[in-house]
Amino acid sequence: MVSPAQFVLPYAMPALLAWMYYKRVRRNFGPQAWQPRRMWFRLALVSLATLGLLFAAAYMPGARVPVSGALLAGAALGWLGVRYTHAEWRDGVRTYIPNPWIGGLLALVLVGRLAWRYARWGGMAGVQDAFSQGGVLTLSIVAVLVAYALCYGIGLVVRMRALGAHPPR
């Protein structure tokens, strides 16, 4: 007997991924309220992901140099992103406006890679096999994104602290 999940899952998973990705891309545009707890939680998760990435790169043949370069590129993009982020007080709330070009570029790279993997491996069923096999290119793209998130998050924390805890009078 065929379960209903077998019919729903091939459509639900891409829809869920699209919704999650929409939420991620949305954070690249317009004023964003500063939420320090959420940022510290995100930084902790990204730090763990970075450690896992370094561990994977150390044991994957031929990945050390590309992943190291990708980490440096991501860190440079993170620094640039913080430099072009505008922080201000709005209605008594600390807010920041991220640079849409850097975030948009990284979003495009990630969507392009996901779409390519999805199309090449024949939908969601093949994507599981593809991710278990991995690759240096995928690891390098993840390294850029992780380093960007880590450097941008740390820079944003520093920037928001410099803005002050209370609005100017």
Order of alpha helices (4+ residues) and beta strands (2+ residues): alpha-beta-alpha-alpha-beta-beta-alpha-alpha-alpha
